[in-house]
Amino acid sequence: MERLHGGGDGEAQRPLGDAAVEPVAVDLAPLRRSAGVREIISYERVCGVPLHRRFVTVLVAVLLFAAAMLAGLWFLGRSDILQVAPILGVFVIGYTLIAAFGFAWYAVGLSRRVKIAAFAWRNGWAYADLLTRTRRPGSAFTRVAQGQERAVVACDDERMPFELGHHHSVSRGQEAATVQRPFAFIELPLPSAVPHIVLANRTRSIIPTLGLGRGAAKMELEGEFASVFRLIVPDGYQQDALYIFTPDLMARVIDLGSRAEIELVSDRLYVYLPGSTRFDRAEVMQAAVTLAEEFHRRFAARTAMYRDDAAGALAQRAGVAVGLRGQRLAGRGVSVLAIAGTTAALLLSAGVTAVTLFGGDLVRSFGG
């Protein structure tokens, strides 16, 4: 039987909002003001952004494109072509507006990353504008063939060592099936490896859980938690999951991350948040830092002395904390949206094929 050792009952009963624990103070001033053009240019230089992706380069390209479109519109008006084919003018104006809106979207995203970088550097933390091939063990990362992480902040404070950022999947060719919605994440280290456990959100799924954990135990929580979350654990590790996700900890999960999903895998804890999470806002970043500090402290207390008795003496002597059966949930998970999209495409294709092959006969039969 698997057991958790350590973390006495007194620790389990202590509320997460312990008044004796001082909140971690961070300087949020850089997040409370807008980024200027000088700061953007300096940010691109420090982060080594390629010249073709820099703010000034993109701005000049958009302005030249807009000027070319307006010149083309003027030429079409002088040559009276618009009287014959006014749709040409609609295309010219439409492309100009698309370019303007695209640049505005790009500039807003860039200014948000500048604010996050300024916040990280002000607090003495590391920052990366773009990371690829990070090889994080979380399920939301491993199912994607190619992923990119933007605006990644890494804190090495021993009270709350964490990394956070936004993840986007990048697909090419046959890898299109691995595309999933963008999401934000917070990664926390655990003092010991633990069984693979997923706290899935019933109301807003971020991790594709359909097919994840085939043959595993899907545990129903008690009380108000049951309407928001459910636990997916390897079969035989139900007691371990209940020991870690105690009612007081679940209450704090609701308070700090009711829109989140949580995953424990190997010696890492992941908090997955919606892709719309705005870390560039002071209140959101403060909530993320608070979550990182409290989750690190509480989950560390519950998992520090973990040992899987089913792993066997040989595995324990080799330093393996979790048996093979508990290391990974079966399956990789499938997105419900991906299934719905694929089904819709197949139905549409079947409909078009049917109309093409038999449409004439059907029309004639109705007409007769």
C-alpha positions in Angstrom: 0.0 0.0 0.0 1.3 3.5 -0.8 1.6 5.9 2.0 2.7 9.4 2.7 5.2 9.9 5.5 5.6 13.2 7.3 3.5 16.3 7.7 1.6 15.7 10.9 -2.0 16.3 11.6 -1.3 19.7 13.0 0.0 20.8 9.6 -3.0 19.4 7.8 -5.4 21.3 10.0 -3.6 24.6 9.8 -5.5 27.0 7.5 -3.8 28.1 4.4 -4.3 31.8 5.2 -2.0 31.5 8.2 -1.5 34.9 9.8 1.9 34.0 11.1 3.2 33.8 7.5 4.2 37.2 6.2 3.2 37.8 2.6 6.0 38.1 0.1 6.5 41.8 -0.8 7.2 42.5 -4.5 7.5 45.8 -6.4 4.5 46.1 -8.7 5.3 49.7 -9.8 6.4 48.8 -13.4 3.0 47.1 -14.0 1.1 50.2 -13.0 2.3 52.4 -15.9 2.3 52.1 -19.7 5.5 51.2 -21.6 6.9 54.0 -23.8 8.5 53.7 -27.2 12.0 54.2 -25.7 11.4 51.3 -23.2 10.1 49.1 -26.1 13.3 49.8 -28.2 15.5 49.1 -25.1 13.6 45.9 -24.3 14.1 44.6 -27.9 17.8 45.3 -27.7 18.3 43.7 -24.3 16.2 40.6 -25.2 18.0 40.2 -28.6 14.8 40.4 -30.7 15.7 39.9 -34.4 15.6 43.1 -36.5 12.8 41.9 -38.7 10.5 41.6 -35.6 11.4 44.9 -33.9 8.8 47.6 -33.3 10.4 50.2 -35.6 10.8 47.7 -38.5 7.2 46.5 -38.3 5.9 50.1 -38.0 7.8 51.2 -41.1 6.6 48.1 -43.0 3.0 48.8 -42.1 3.3 52.5 -43.0 4.8 51.7 -46.4 2.1 49.1 -47.0 -0.6 51.6 -46.1 1.0 54.2 -48.4 1.1 51.8 -51.3 -2.5 50.8 -50.7 -3.6 54.4 -50.6 -1.6 55.2 -53.8 -3.2 52.3 -55.5 -6.7 53.5 -54.4 -5.9 57.0 -55.8 -4.7 55.4 -59.1 -7.9 53.3 -59.4 -10.0 56.4 -58.8 -8.2 58.4 -61.4 -8.5 55.6 -64.0 -12.3 55.2 -63.3 -11.8 51.5 -62.7 -13.7 51.8 -59.4 -16.9 52.7 -61.3 -16.6 49.4 -63.1 -15.3 47.2 -60.3 -15.9 49.0 -56.9 -15.0 45.8 -55.1 -11.3 46.7 -55.8 -11.6 49.7 -53.6 -13.2 47.6 -50.9 -10.2 45.2 -51.0 -7.7 48.0 -50.9 -9.3 49.7 -47.9 -9.9 46.3 -46.2 -6.3 45.3 -46.5 -5.2 48.6 -45.1 -7.4 48.3 -42.1 -6.3 44.7 -41.5 -2.7 45.9 -41.5 -3.5 48.7 -39.1 -5.4 46.5 -36.7 -2.7 43.8 -36.9 0.0 46.3 -36.0 -2.1 47.6 -33.1 -2.5 44.0 -31.8 1.2 43.4 -32.1 2.1 46.6 -30.4 -0.2 46.0 -27.5 1.2 42.5 -26.9 4.8 43.9 -27.1 4.1 46.6 -24.6 2.6 44.1 -22.2 5.7 42.0 -22.4 7.8 45.1 -21.8 5.9 45.7 -18.5 6.4 42.1 -17.4 10.1 42.3 -18.1 10.5 45.6 -16.2 8.6 44.0 -13.2 10.9 40.9 -13.3 14.1 43.0 -13.5 13.0 45.4 -10.8 12.5 42.4 -8.4 15.8 40.8 -9.4 14.2 37.9 -11.3 15.1 36.3 -14.6 13.1 37.0 -17.8 12.9 35.6 -21.3 10.9 37.0 -24.2 10.7 33.7 -26.0 11.5 30.1 -25.1 11.2 27.0 -27.3 11.7 23.3 -26.6 11.7 23.7 -22.8 10.7 20.0 -22.3 8.5 20.6 -19.2 7.0 17.3 -18.0 3.4 18.7 -17.7 0.8 17.0 -19.8 -0.2 20.3 -21.5 3.4 20.6 -22.8 4.3 17.1 -23.7 1.4 16.6 -26.1 2.5 19.5 -28.3 5.2 18.6 -30.8 6.4 22.2 -30.9 5.6 24.9 -28.4 6.6 28.5 -27.7 6.6 30.3 -24.3 6.3 34.0 -24.2 7.1 36.5 -21.4 8.6 33.9 -19.0 9.5 35.1 -15.5 11.7 32.9 -13.3 12.0 33.6 -9.6 14.7 31.8 -7.5 13.4 33.1 -4.1 13.5 30.0 -1.8 10.1 31.0 -0.4 8.4 30.7 -3.8 10.7 29.4 -6.6 8.5 29.6 -9.7 8.3 30.2 -13.4 5.3 31.7 -15.2 4.5 32.6 -18.7 2.2 32.0 -21.7 2.4 28.9 -23.8 1.4 28.7 -27.5 1.6 25.6 -29.7 3.2 25.8 -33.1 2.1 23.2 -35.7 3.5 22.4 -39.1 2.2 19.8 -41.5 1.1 16.6 -39.8 1.7 18.1 -36.4 -1.6 20.1 -36.8 -3.3 17.6 -34.6 -1.3 18.7 -31.6 -2.6 22.3 -31.7 -4.3 23.4 -28.5 -5.6 26.6 -27.1 -3.0 29.0 -25.6 -2.7 29.0 -21.8 -0.9 30.6 -19.0 1.1 28.5 -16.5 2.9 28.7 -13.2 5.5 26.0 -12.5 6.6 25.2 -8.9 9.2 22.6 -7.8 8.3 20.0 -5.3 10.8 18.6 -2.7 10.1 15.0 -3.9 8.7 13.2 -6.8 5.0 12.3 -6.4 2.4 10.3 -8.3 0.9 11.9 -11.4 -2.2 13.7 -10.3 -4.5 16.0 -12.3 -7.0 18.3 -10.6 -9.3 18.9 -13.6 -11.6 21.9 -13.8 -15.2 20.9 -14.8 -16.2 24.4 -15.9 -13.2 25.5 -17.9 -10.9 22.7 -19.2 -7.3 23.7 -20.1 -5.6 20.4 -20.1 -7.1 18.0 -22.7 -8.4 15.3 -20.3 -10.6 13.2 -22.7 -8.7 9.9 -22.8 -6.1 11.1 -20.2 -5.8 8.5 -17.5 -7.3 5.5 -19.2 -7.9 2.9 -16.5 -7.1 5.4 -13.8 -9.3 6.5 -10.9 -11.5 9.6 -11.4 -12.3 10.7 -8.0 -15.3 12.8 -7.0 -14.6 15.5 -4.4 -16.9 16.4 -1.6 -19.1 19.5 -1.0 -18.7 22.6 -3.2 -15.4 21.3 -4.6 -17.3 18.6 -6.6 -19.0 21.1 -8.8 -15.7 22.7 -9.8 -13.0 20.1 -9.8 -12.4 16.4 -10.1 -9.2 14.4 -9.4 -7.6 12.0 -11.9 -5.0 9.7 -10.3 -3.4 6.4 -11.2 -5.4 3.5 -9.8 -4.1 2.6 -6.3 -3.0 6.1 -5.4 -6.4 7.5 -4.3 -5.3 7.8 -0.7 -2.1 9.6 -1.7 -4.2 12.2 -3.6 -6.6 12.7 -0.7 -3.7 13.2 1.6 -2.2 16.0 -0.6 -5.5 17.7 -1.7 -6.9 18.2 1.8 -10.2 20.1 2.3 -8.4 23.2 3.6 -6.0 23.2 0.7 -8.9 22.8 -1.8 -10.6 25.8 -0.2 -7.5 27.8 -0.9 -7.4 26.5 -4.5 -11.0 27.8 -4.9 -10.0 31.2 -3.5 -6.8 31.6 -5.5 -7.4 29.7 -8.7 -11.1 28.7 -9.2 -10.5 29.1 -13.0 -7.3 27.0 -12.9 -6.3 23.4 -13.3 -3.5 21.8 -11.3 -1.2 19.0 -12.2 1.4 17.2 -10.1 3.9 15.2 -12.2 7.4 14.0 -11.2 8.8 16.7 -8.9 6.8 19.6 -10.5 3.5 21.3 -9.8 1.8 23.1 -12.6 -1.0 25.7 -12.2 -2.7 26.1 -15.6 -4.7 29.3 -16.2 -6.7 30.6 -19.2 -4.8 32.1 -22.1 -6.4 35.4 -21.4 -4.6 35.8 -18.0 -3.0 39.2 -17.9 0.2 39.0 -15.9 1.0 42.6 -17.0 -1.7 43.8 -14.6 -0.6 44.5 -11.1 -3.5 42.8 -9.3 -3.1 39.6 -11.5 0.6 39.4 -10.9 0.2 39.9 -7.2 -2.4 37.1 -7.1 0.1 34.9 -9.1 2.9 35.6 -6.6 0.6 34.9 -3.7 -0.6 31.7 -5.3 3.1 30.6 -5.9 4.1 31.3 -2.3 1.2 29.6 -0.7 1.1 26.6 -3.0 4.9 26.1 -2.7 4.7 26.2 1.1 1.6 24.0 1.4 2.3 21.4 -1.3 5.9 21.1 -0.1 4.7 20.4 3.4 2.4 17.6 2.0 4.9 16.0 -0.3 8.4 16.5 1.3 8.6 13.1 2.9 6.7 11.2 0.2 7.7 7.6 -0.4 5.8 5.0 -2.5 6.0 1.7 -0.6 4.8 -0.1 -3.7 7.9 0.9 -5.6 9.9 -1.9 -4.0 13.1 -2.0 -2.0 15.3 -2.1 -5.2 13.7 1.1 -6.6 14.0 2.9 -3.3 17.7 2.1 -3.0 18.1 3.5 -6.5 16.4 6.7 -5.4 13.1 6.1 -7.2 10.4 7.7 -5.1 7.4 6.6 -7.2 6.6 3.2 -8.7 6.3 2.9 -12.4 2.5 2.5 -12.2 2.1 5.9 -10.5 4.6 7.9 -12.5 2.4 8.7 -15.5 -1.3 8.6 -16.3 -2.1 6.6 -19.4 -3.0 8.5 -22.6 -2.1 12.0 -23.8 -5.5 13.6 -23.7 -7.6 14.8 -26.5 -9.2 18.2 -26.8 -13.0 18.2 -27.0 -12.9 21.2 -29.3 -10.5 19.3 -31.6 -13.0 16.4 -31.8 -15.9 18.8 -32.4 -13.9 20.5 -35.2 -12.9 17.3 -36.8 -16.5 15.9 -36.7 -17.8 19.1 -38.2 -15.2 19.0 -41.0 -16.1 15.4 -41.8 -19.8 16.1 -41.8 -19.3 19.1 -44.1 -17.1 17.0 -46.4 -19.6 14.2 -46.5 -22.4 16.7 -47.3 -20.5 18.3 -50.1 -19.6 14.9 -51.6 -23.2 13.7 -51.4 -24.5 16.9 -53.1 -21.8 16.6 -55.8 -22.6 12.9 -56.6 -26.3 12.7 -56.1 -27.5 16.4 -56.1 -28.7 16.3 -59.7 -30.7 13.1 -59.2 -32.3 14.4 -56.0 -33.3 17.7 -57.7 -34.8 15.7 -60.6 -36.6 13.3 -58.3 -38.2 16.2 -56.4 -39.0 18.0 -59.6 -40.7 14.8 -61.0 
